[in-house]
Amino acid sequence: MAARTAVMEYIESWYNRRRPHANNQGLPPTRALAEYQNKINQIAA
């Protein structure tokens, strides 16, 4: 069970959040989200 938890933590904390995605023009999801939120905030201001 500890191995399964370790694998899931790896996938959620590194693989899904940091690896570049083609749908985000090669940006990691967290960076793409931050840039999107900045864009939205600039439009709203």
Contacts in CASP RR format, 6 or more apart in sequence:
PFRMAT RR
TARGET T0000
AUTHOR 0000-0000-0000
METHOD contacts of the structure
MODEL  1
MAARTAVMEYIESWYNRRRPHANNQGLPPTRALAEYQNKINQIAA
16 29 0 8 1.000
17 28 0 8 1.000
17 29 0 8 1.000
17 30 0 8 1.000
18 28 0 8 1.000
18 30 0 8 1.000
19 28 0 8 1.000
20 26 0 8 1.000
20 27 0 8 1.000
20 28 0 8 1.000
21 27 0 8 1.000
21 28 0 8 1.000
21 29 0 8 1.000
21 32 0 8 1.000
24 31 0 8 1.000
24 32 0 8 1.000
25 32 0 8 1.000
27 35 0 8 1.000
END
